[in-house]
């Protein structure tokens, strides 16, 4: 089964975006192999706000060679051809997506979506690039919710000061 991996940049004090949603604090590490990371995924899963940022930040998102899935009850699918919009029954739709053949699924940004999916046991991995900055306030990595145990799989400090942390989600005891 495909894995759903939450991969995100975070400030040292636990924020994934500034108070106004800004991400200008995220340092681009010139030595990071984006191609190697990008090649691990064939599907990008994100909430509406992350999708709207991606539209302004990347080349035409539907031409990136990845399936794009957006969770939103307000996005009009007719205005976003080439994008799959999940408007309801999100856990069921994501479980079905994971059951399809293919590479891993990149859960990109969106702490609220991350929280809802980790609380339903659908997230398999959490990968955090901890950027050496403290924002003081902003969008937290994770809103309040259920406890979730993680197991450290890998960690690496980069020359840029970014610390890469990779965790596997420990399934809840039945």
N, C-alpha and C positions, 0 to 999 in steps of 0.2 A: 504494500500500500504506500502511496505517496505520503511524504511528510509535509506538514504545515509548519513552516519556520518563520518566526517573528524576528526580523533582522532590522535593527534600528540604531541610529546614533543617539547618544544620551549625554547630557552634561554631568559633571561629577556630582551635582546635587539633585540628580534624578529627573531632569526635564528633557523632553524630546522636541520641544519648540519653545520659543520665548513667549512672553505674555500676550503678544499680538500675533502669534503663530509664526514668528520669524525663525529662520534657520541659518542666518548669516554667520553664526558662531561655529558652524560645522566646518572644520578644517579639512580640506581635501589633501589626503596623504599621497604625495607623488609616487611613492613606492608601492602603493596598494594595487593588487592585480584585480581590477574590476572585471576583466574578461573572464577570469577563472570563477569569480563569484557568480556573475551573470549566467554563465553556462550551466550552472547547477539547477536552474529553474526554467520551466516552460510556461508558468502561470504566475501572474501578479494579482494578488488579492488586496484590496484596499477599501477604505471608507471614502465617502464623497469628498471630504475636505482634502484628504491626501491626493485623491484623483485630480482635483482642481489645481493643486500645486504642481502635480506631475505634468499637467497639460501645459503649464507655463515654463517648466524647467527642462523638459526633455524634448527630443524630436517628436514628430507626431506619434503619440503613444501607440496607436493602432499599427504603426509600421515598425515597431521595435522587435518584431519576431517572437512576441510572447502573447499568450492569451491574457486579456485584461478583464478582471472581474471586479465590479464595484458594488459594495453593499450600500444601498441608499433607498429610502422611501420617497425621495423627492426628485431624483434624477430621471429625466425623460429618456427612455431607451431610444426613441425615434431620433433624438437629437445627437445621439452618441453611437453611430453605427460602428460595428467592429468591437463593441464593448458589451460584455454580459452584465446586466444589472440584476442584482438580487434585492428584491424589495421586501420580501417576507420569508418566513420559515428559514432564517439564516442558518441555524445549526444543521438542519437537514440538508440544505443546499451545499454547505461546505463539506459535510460528511460525504455526500454524493460526489463532489469534486475530488476529494481525496481518494475515493474508491476507483476513479478512472485511471487508466494507464497513463504513464508519463513521468516526467521529472518532478522534483519537489516543487512546492508552492511557496512563493515568497509573500508573506503577510507584511506589507509595507506600511509602516507608520499607522497612526490611528490608535491611541491608547484605549479608547472606548471599545472599538471593535476587538482589539487584542483582549481586553478584559472579558468581553462576552464570550469569546471563543475559548479562552483558557478556562473559564468557569464551567464550560460545557465539556471539557476534556478533549478539545479538538486540536490544540496546539501541541506539537511534538518537540519543538526546540525554540530556545530563546537566545538570540545572538545580539550582543550589545557592543557597539563601538563607543567606549567611554572617552569622550572628548575632554581635554584638560581645560575646562572652563566651568565657572559656577555662575548660573544665571540669576539666582535669587528667587525667581518665580517663573511661571510659565505653564506649559501643558505637561502634566506628569507622565512618566513612563506608563503608569498604571493607576487608574482610578480605584477606589475602594472596591473590595469584593472578597472572594473566598481565598483562603490560604492555598498556596501551591508550592510543592517542594520541587527543587531543581537539583540536578547533579552536574557539577562542573565537568565538561568534556575537554575543554582546551582554553588556554589563556596565553596571550602574547602581547608584550609591550612593544610598540613600534617606535622608531626613531623620532617620529613626529610628536610623541607623547600620548598618542591614542592607545588605549588598552583594549584589546579585542577579547571579549569574554563569550564563550560558547557553552550553553547549558542544554541538557536534555531534561524534558519535563518528566518527573517521576509520577507515574499514574497513581491516582488516589486508591487507597485500600478499599476493597469492597466490603 
